[in-house]
């Protein structure tokens, strides 16, 4: 790859090459980055888009039920909002624990365990209908099972796609998830209105979990680079698809020459190195450790602030359209559609912009994009590439959120806030997904753990926002609440983008060159990489 001399700052390769989490493309320079075919990557894109609805649909289908759950359990709206806060807290904790597991032991076993836990929690919610405490416990278990699936999905995308082409997978994957999730509030509201209860909503989530479990078990190949490398290493046990156990079936995603001798050479992932386990309980803190690095902290701030906009609106919509506009359960569900449609469009646009901006920056820096072997990002301004044109998007988001509060405060016709929800959620999703892609880029050998740290940040802020929403609205009114909220997320977003674009590359290179800053999510020894081509 041609060095990006016009755009780069000098790095310190002697140390950086030893950093397991700092150097992109830690694979043999003579090998393709991944042998997974375009057809398999397309299949994975939409399969993962369906599986990660266990995280998003579980939330969106729940929001229209908030008034009904409050009545059913004879508790306040604030008490039901507390279950939303607990869900968000578990949403932050779960990826921190399971993402390093997926990086160390492979994607398949972790996904199978997570989906099984989610299915069990959904069954518990379906059968238990009389205790508020039980509702909270099973919602927490649902969150633990479903919330880690996006971080594993991001890891799979990074396993099989080079940096310059990840947008082609991330955009359709996220838009598929968002499009399906957009139906959640409508279906949940219709079911609740038709049955005068919420049980069938949780039963529907159980059915989706079973379908996801079968899809993963039978057809999802193991992609973890610690397990199969670029896809060439044969595997056995949990890491094989159930379909491969049928007579005459081979692993379709691996080369025929390797698949023929898989039984002879197959081995499990390396569980120990020099007597030390690859994964240890302290690995759960890797995602938290990323907060200590300035380059990561700036990106995490952007992820948290942009996602909190979407999440706050999902919590606010039921009470706004119930109390101000008098919508019933079905109509409240329909009120979610514009925002969720905006999420879908925002995800598609984000995927296209991520790749287009990368290619544009590569041309400016005289970098030849290698779609087979990938690029070395040490001297490439990936922060500027990912964040091109983000400042106008953030400014527009601030204006829309600010105006939304006064629109609903003045009880303007409901069509106005509904239209505004579309654009607000589209911008929030575009900015959040762009920042998430950048976070994965700067920690290429811990992709799931990196995404998990982003989920911790966004869920922590979202949980706080959900917890203070109603008290602040009661204290200052919706107009002033959304004004305060708009300026808070605006300052945070603008500051983080400015910091990443101006100092992010220098911070990243300093982290790569500092020996004690090495973070090994899989406790592997540092790998010596070949010098990049000049």
matplotlib code that plots the C-alpha trace (Angstrom):
import matplotlib.pyplot as plt

x = [0.0, 1.3, 2.1, -0.3, 2.5, 0.4, -2.0, -0.1, 1.9, 5.0, 4.3, 6.7, 6.5, 9.1, 6.7, 3.4, 4.0, 4.0, 0.7, -2.0, -4.9, -3.3, -2.3, -4.9, -4.8, -2.8, -2.7, -0.1, 0.4, 0.6, -2.8, -6.2, -7.8, -10.7, -11.6, -15.3, -17.0, -19.1, -22.2, -21.4, -20.8, -24.2, -25.9, -24.2, -25.2, -29.0, -28.7, -27.0, -29.5, -32.3, -30.5, -29.6, -33.3, -33.2, -31.6, -33.6, -37.0, -37.1, -36.9, -39.1, -41.9, -41.9, -42.3, -46.0, -46.8, -45.6, -49.0, -50.7, -48.0, -48.4, -52.1, -51.7, -49.1, -50.7, -47.5, -46.6, -45.2, -41.9, -41.8, -42.2, -39.6, -37.3, -37.6, -36.4, -33.4, -32.6, -32.8, -30.4, -28.0, -27.8, -27.5, -24.2, -22.9, -23.7, -21.5, -18.6, -18.6, -19.6, -17.7, -14.2, -15.5, -16.5, -13.1, -11.3, -13.4, -15.3, -18.6, -20.8, -20.7, -21.3, -24.2, -25.8, -25.6, -26.9, -29.9, -30.7, -30.7, -32.9, -35.4, -35.6, -36.2, -38.9, -40.6, -40.5, -42.1, -44.8, -45.7, -45.2, -47.9, -48.6, -45.3, -43.6, -40.4, -40.5, -41.1, -38.0, -35.8, -36.8, -36.4, -32.9, -32.2, -33.7, -31.4, -28.3, -29.1, -30.1, -28.0, -24.6, -25.7, -24.8, -21.3, -20.8, -22.3, -19.9, -17.1, -18.3, -18.4, -14.8, -13.8, -14.8, -14.7, -11.7, -12.0, -12.8, -15.8, -17.4, -20.0, -21.4, -22.2, -22.9, -25.4, -27.7, -27.3, -28.4, -31.2, -32.5, -32.5, -34.1, -36.8, -37.9, -37.7, -39.9, -42.8, -42.3, -44.3, -47.1, -47.4, -47.1, -49.7, -52.1, -51.7, -52.1, -55.2, -56.7, -56.0, -56.1, -52.8, -49.1, -48.4, -48.7, -46.0, -43.5, -44.6, -43.8, -40.3, -39.9, -40.8, -38.3, -35.6, -36.2, -36.0, -32.7, -31.3, -32.0, -30.5, -27.3, -27.1, -27.6, -26.1, -23.8, -20.2, -17.5, -15.6, -13.6, -10.0, -8.6, -10.4, -10.3, -7.9, -9.0, -11.4, -8.9, -8.4, -10.6, -12.7, -14.8, -17.2, -19.3, -17.6, -19.1, -22.5, -25.2, -25.8, -22.2, -22.9, -25.4, -23.8, -22.1, -22.2, -18.9, -18.2, -19.3, -17.4, -13.9, -11.8, -12.5, -8.8, -8.9, -12.4, -11.4, -8.8, -10.7, -11.4, -7.6, -6.4, -9.3, -8.6, -10.4, -9.4, -6.2, -7.3, -3.9, -0.6, 2.5, 0.3, -1.9, -5.6, -6.5, -9.6, -9.9, -12.7, -10.7, -11.2, -14.6, -12.9, -11.2, -14.1, -13.9, -10.2, -10.8, -12.3, -8.9, -7.4, -8.1, -8.7, -11.3, -12.8, -13.6, -15.3, -17.2, -18.5, -19.9, -21.5, -23.2, -24.5, -25.9, -27.6, -29.1, -31.1, -32.8, -33.3, -34.7, -37.3, -38.4, -39.0, -40.8, -43.1, -45.6, -46.4, -46.4, -48.9, -50.9, -51.2, -51.1, -52.8, -54.9, -53.6, -54.7, -52.2, -52.3, -52.0, -49.0, -47.4, -47.9, -46.4, -43.1, -43.0, -41.6, -38.7, -37.9, -38.2, -35.7, -33.4, -33.6, -32.8, -30.1, -28.4, -28.5, -27.0, -24.4, -23.2, -22.8, -21.1, -18.6, -17.3, -17.5, -15.7, -13.0, -12.4, -12.3, -9.8, -7.6, -7.5, -6.5, -3.7, -2.5, -3.5, -4.3, -7.3, -6.7, -10.1, -8.5, -5.8, -7.0, -5.0, -2.6, -4.2, -1.3, -0.5, -3.9, -6.3, -9.2, -10.8, -11.0, -12.3, -15.1, -16.2, -16.4, -19.5, -20.6, -20.6, -23.6, -25.5, -24.9, -26.0, -29.2, -29.9, -29.6, -32.1, -34.6, -34.5, -34.8, -37.8, -39.5, -39.8, -41.6, -43.8, -45.2, -45.4, -47.6, -49.7, -49.1, -50.9, -49.4, -48.2, -45.5, -43.7, -44.1, -42.3, -39.6, -39.1, -38.2, -35.4, -34.2, -33.9, -32.3, -29.5, -29.0, -28.6, -26.3, -24.0, -24.0, -23.3, -20.5, -18.8, -19.2, -17.5, -14.6, -14.3, -14.0, -11.4, -9.1, -9.2, -9.0, -8.0, -10.7, -13.6, -16.4, -14.8, -14.5, -18.1, -19.0, -17.3, -19.5, -22.5, -21.5, -21.2, -24.4, -26.4, -25.1, -26.0, -29.4, -30.2, -29.5, -31.6, -34.5, -34.3, -34.4, -36.8, -40.1, -38.8, -37.3, -40.4, -42.5, -40.1, -39.5, -41.9, -41.3, -40.2, -37.3, -36.4, -35.8, -33.9, -31.5, -31.2, -30.5, -27.7, -26.2, -25.9, -24.9, -22.0, -20.9, -21.1, -19.5, -16.6, -16.0, -15.9, -13.6, -11.3, -11.1, -10.5, -7.8, -6.0, -7.4, -4.7, -1.9, -3.5, -3.9, -0.3, 0.9, -1.2, 0.2, 3.8, 3.4, 4.2, 2.3, -0.9, -1.3, -4.7, -5.0, -8.6, -7.7, -4.5, -2.5, 1.2, 2.0, 2.2, 5.1, 3.7, 5.4, 6.4, 3.7, 4.6, 5.8]
y = [0.0, 3.5, 5.5, 8.5, 11.0, 14.2, 13.4, 11.4, 12.2, 10.1, 7.1, 4.9, 1.6, -0.2, -0.2, 0.0, -3.2, -5.0, -3.7, -6.3, -3.8, -0.9, -2.1, -2.7, -5.7, -8.0, -10.8, -12.2, -9.6, -12.4, -13.8, -12.4, -10.6, -13.1, -16.0, -15.7, -15.1, -12.1, -14.4, -15.5, -11.9, -10.9, -13.7, -12.8, -9.1, -9.9, -12.8, -10.6, -7.8, -10.2, -11.6, -8.2, -7.3, -9.2, -6.0, -3.3, -4.9, -5.9, -2.2, -0.8, -3.3, -2.5, 1.3, 1.3, -1.0, 1.4, 2.9, -0.6, -2.1, 0.8, 0.0, -3.8, -3.8, -0.8, 1.2, 4.7, 5.5, 6.4, 2.8, 1.3, 3.8, 2.3, -1.1, 0.8, 2.1, -1.4, -2.7, 0.0, -0.7, -4.4, -3.3, -1.7, -4.5, -7.5, -6.6, -5.8, -9.4, -11.3, -9.3, -10.3, -13.9, -13.7, -12.3, -15.0, -18.2, -17.4, -15.9, -19.0, -20.4, -16.9, -16.1, -19.5, -18.9, -15.3, -16.3, -19.2, -16.9, -14.4, -17.1, -18.4, -14.8, -14.3, -17.5, -16.3, -13.0, -14.8, -17.1, -14.6, -11.9, -10.8, -9.4, -6.1, -7.5, -10.5, -8.2, -6.3, -9.4, -11.0, -7.8, -7.6, -11.1, -10.3, -7.4, -9.4, -12.0, -9.7, -6.6, -8.3, -9.5, -6.3, -6.2, -9.8, -8.9, -5.9, -8.3, -10.7, -7.8, -6.9, -10.5, -10.9, -7.4, -5.0, -1.5, 0.1, -2.2, -2.5, 0.1, -2.3, -4.8, -2.4, -0.2, -3.1, -5.0, -2.0, -1.0, -4.5, -4.5, -1.1, -1.9, -4.9, -3.1, -0.3, -2.8, -3.6, -0.7, -1.1, -4.9, -4.5, -1.7, -3.8, -6.9, -5.0, -3.2, -6.5, -8.7, -6.0, -7.5, -7.7, -11.4, -12.0, -9.4, -11.4, -14.6, -13.1, -12.2, -15.8, -17.1, -14.7, -15.9, -19.6, -18.7, -16.8, -19.8, -22.1, -19.7, -19.4, -23.0, -24.4, -21.7, -19.1, -20.0, -19.3, -16.2, -15.3, -14.6, -16.1, -19.3, -19.6, -16.9, -15.5, -18.5, -21.2, -22.9, -26.0, -26.3, -28.8, -29.0, -25.9, -23.9, -26.1, -25.4, -28.0, -28.4, -29.6, -32.7, -34.0, -36.8, -35.4, -31.8, -29.7, -26.3, -24.2, -21.1, -22.7, -23.6, -27.1, -28.1, -27.3, -28.7, -32.0, -32.6, -30.7, -33.8, -34.6, -31.1, -29.6, -28.2, -26.0, -22.4, -21.9, -21.7, -21.1, -19.5, -20.1, -21.5, -18.5, -18.6, -16.5, -15.2, -14.5, -12.9, -9.6, -9.5, -8.1, -4.9, -4.5, -2.5, -0.2, 0.3, 1.7, 4.8, 5.7, 6.4, 9.9, 8.8, 6.2, 8.5, 11.2, 8.6, 7.1, 10.6, 10.9, 7.5, 8.2, 11.6, 10.7, 7.5, 9.1, 11.3, 8.3, 6.5, 9.6, 10.0, 6.4, 6.8, 10.2, 9.3, 7.1, 9.7, 12.6, 11.1, 9.5, 12.6, 15.4, 14.0, 11.2, 8.3, 4.8, 1.8, 1.1, 4.8, 5.2, 2.3, 4.0, 7.1, 5.3, 4.5, 7.9, 7.7, 4.1, 4.7, 7.5, 5.0, 2.7, 5.5, 6.8, 3.4, 3.1, 6.5, 5.9, 2.7, 4.5, 7.6, 5.5, 3.8, 6.9, 9.1, 6.5, 6.2, 10.0, 10.5, 7.6, 9.4, 12.7, 10.9, 8.9, 5.6, 2.6, 0.8, -2.9, -4.7, -8.1, -7.7, -4.5, -1.4, -0.5, 2.5, 3.6, 6.6, 7.0, 9.8, 7.4, 9.9, 12.6, 10.1, 8.8, 12.2, 14.1, 16.4, 15.4, 18.9, 20.1, 16.9, 17.6, 21.3, 20.2, 17.6, 20.3, 22.6, 19.8, 18.5, 22.1, 22.8, 19.5, 20.4, 23.6, 22.0, 19.5, 22.0, 24.2, 21.1, 21.7, 19.2, 15.7, 15.5, 18.1, 16.2, 13.0, 14.4, 15.9, 12.5, 11.0, 13.5, 13.5, 9.7, 9.5, 12.0, 10.3, 6.9, 8.2, 9.8, 6.9, 4.3, 6.4, 6.8, 3.1, 2.2, 4.5, 2.9, -0.6, 0.8, 2.1, -1.2, -3.7, -6.8, -6.3, -5.4, -6.9, -5.4, -2.0, -2.0, -3.2, -0.1, 2.0, 0.2, 0.8, 4.6, 5.0, 2.8, 4.5, 7.9, 6.6, 5.1, 8.4, 10.2, 7.8, 8.1, 11.9, 12.5, 12.6, 14.4, 17.1, 17.4, 17.8, 20.4, 22.6, 21.4, 19.7, 22.8, 23.7, 20.0, 19.4, 22.7, 21.7, 18.2, 19.6, 21.9, 19.2, 16.6, 19.2, 20.5, 16.9, 15.8, 18.9, 18.8, 15.1, 15.3, 18.4, 16.6, 13.4, 15.2, 17.5, 15.2, 11.7, 10.4, 11.8, 10.3, 6.9, 6.9, 7.7, 4.9, 2.5, 3.5, 3.2, -0.3, -0.1, 0.9, -2.4, -3.9, -7.6, -8.7, -12.3, -12.3, -13.3, -12.6, -9.7, -10.7, -9.4, -7.9, -7.5, -4.0, -2.4, -1.9, 1.6]
z = [0.0, -0.8, 2.2, 2.6, 2.9, 2.2, 5.0, 7.5, 10.6, 11.2, 13.4, 15.4, 13.7, 15.9, 18.8, 17.0, 15.0, 18.3, 19.6, 19.2, 19.3, 17.5, 14.1, 11.4, 9.2, 11.5, 9.0, 6.6, 3.9, 1.3, 2.2, 1.3, 4.3, 4.1, 1.8, 2.5, -0.8, -1.8, -1.8, 1.8, 2.9, 1.4, 3.2, 6.5, 6.0, 6.0, 8.5, 11.0, 10.3, 11.4, 14.4, 16.0, 16.1, 19.4, 20.7, 18.9, 18.5, 22.2, 23.0, 20.3, 20.9, 24.6, 24.5, 23.3, 26.2, 28.9, 29.7, 29.6, 31.9, 34.3, 34.6, 34.7, 37.5, 39.3, 39.3, 38.0, 34.6, 36.3, 37.7, 34.3, 32.9, 35.6, 33.8, 30.7, 32.7, 34.0, 30.5, 29.3, 32.2, 31.3, 27.7, 28.6, 30.9, 28.7, 25.7, 28.0, 29.2, 26.0, 23.4, 24.6, 24.8, 21.2, 20.2, 22.1, 21.6, 18.4, 17.3, 17.0, 20.6, 22.1, 19.8, 20.5, 24.3, 24.1, 22.0, 24.2, 27.3, 25.5, 24.5, 28.1, 29.4, 26.8, 27.9, 31.5, 30.6, 28.7, 31.6, 34.5, 34.5, 38.1, 39.6, 38.8, 40.3, 38.0, 35.0, 35.8, 36.4, 33.1, 31.2, 32.5, 31.3, 28.0, 27.7, 28.7, 26.0, 23.2, 23.8, 23.1, 19.6, 17.8, 19.1, 17.9, 14.6, 14.2, 15.0, 12.2, 9.7, 10.6, 10.4, 6.7, 5.2, 4.7, 6.1, 2.7, 2.2, 5.6, 4.8, 2.1, 4.9, 7.8, 5.9, 4.7, 8.0, 10.1, 7.7, 7.7, 11.5, 11.7, 9.0, 10.9, 14.3, 12.8, 12.7, 16.4, 17.9, 15.4, 16.0, 19.7, 19.8, 17.6, 19.7, 22.9, 21.6, 20.2, 23.2, 26.0, 27.2, 26.6, 26.8, 23.1, 22.5, 24.6, 22.9, 19.5, 20.7, 21.9, 18.4, 16.8, 19.3, 18.3, 14.6, 15.2, 17.2, 14.3, 11.8, 13.8, 14.6, 11.1, 8.8, 10.5, 9.8, 12.4, 11.4, 14.5, 13.3, 16.5, 15.5, 11.7, 10.7, 7.3, 7.0, 6.0, 9.3, 9.7, 12.9, 14.8, 17.7, 18.6, 15.9, 13.1, 11.7, 12.6, 8.9, 8.4, 10.5, 8.0, 5.8, 2.7, 3.9, 3.9, 5.3, 2.2, 3.2, 3.3, 0.3, -1.1, -0.6, 3.0, 3.6, 2.2, 5.0, 7.7, 9.8, 9.9, 10.7, 12.6, 16.0, 18.6, 19.2, 21.1, 24.7, 26.3, 25.4, 27.6, 30.3, 30.5, 29.4, 26.4, 28.1, 31.8, 33.8, 33.8, 30.1, 30.8, 31.7, 28.4, 27.0, 30.0, 29.5, 26.1, 27.8, 29.1, 25.6, 24.3, 20.7, 21.8, 24.4, 21.8, 19.5, 22.5, 23.4, 19.8, 20.0, 23.3, 22.5, 19.1, 20.3, 23.3, 21.0, 19.5, 22.8, 24.6, 21.8, 22.0, 25.8, 25.3, 22.4, 24.3, 27.0, 24.5, 22.1, 24.9, 27.2, 24.6, 21.6, 23.2, 21.0, 21.8, 22.0, 18.3, 17.4, 19.8, 18.0, 14.7, 16.1, 16.3, 12.6, 11.3, 13.7, 13.0, 9.2, 9.7, 11.5, 8.5, 6.0, 8.3, 8.4, 4.6, 4.2, 6.8, 5.1, 1.8, 3.3, 5.3, 2.1, -0.1, 2.4, 2.9, -0.9, -1.2, 1.6, 0.2, -3.2, -1.5, 0.3, -2.7, -1.2, -3.3, -1.8, -1.7, -1.5, -1.0, 1.6, 3.3, 4.3, 7.1, 8.9, 11.1, 8.9, 7.4, 8.7, 9.2, 11.7, 9.0, 6.5, 8.7, 10.0, 6.7, 6.6, 10.1, 11.6, 9.4, 10.4, 14.1, 13.7, 11.9, 14.6, 17.4, 15.6, 15.1, 18.7, 20.0, 17.8, 18.6, 22.3, 21.6, 18.9, 21.3, 24.1, 21.9, 20.9, 17.2, 14.9, 15.4, 11.8, 12.6, 15.4, 13.5, 10.5, 12.8, 14.4, 11.0, 10.5, 14.1, 14.2, 10.7, 11.8, 15.1, 13.5, 10.8, 13.3, 15.8, 13.1, 11.6, 14.9, 15.7, 12.4, 13.3, 16.8, 15.2, 12.7, 15.4, 17.4, 14.5, 16.6, 19.2, 17.1, 19.3, 22.4, 20.7, 19.7, 23.2, 24.7, 22.4, 23.7, 27.3, 26.6, 24.7, 27.1, 30.2, 28.8, 27.5, 30.9, 32.6, 30.1, 30.5, 34.3, 34.4, 31.5, 33.3, 36.4, 34.3, 32.1, 35.2, 36.5, 33.5, 30.8, 27.5, 25.7, 28.0, 28.6, 24.9, 24.6, 27.4, 25.9, 22.4, 23.5, 25.7, 23.0, 20.5, 22.4, 23.1, 19.5, 18.0, 20.5, 20.0, 16.2, 16.3, 18.7, 16.6, 13.3, 14.8, 17.3, 16.8, 14.5, 16.7, 19.8, 18.0, 16.9, 20.4, 21.8, 19.3, 20.1, 23.9, 25.1, 28.4, 26.5, 24.8, 25.4, 24.6, 24.7, 23.9, 26.0, 22.9, 22.6, 20.3, 16.6, 14.5, 11.4, 8.0, 7.1, 5.0, 1.3, 0.5]

ax = plt.figure().add_subplot(projection="3d")
ax.plot(x, y, z, "-o")
ax.set_aspect("equal")
plt.show()
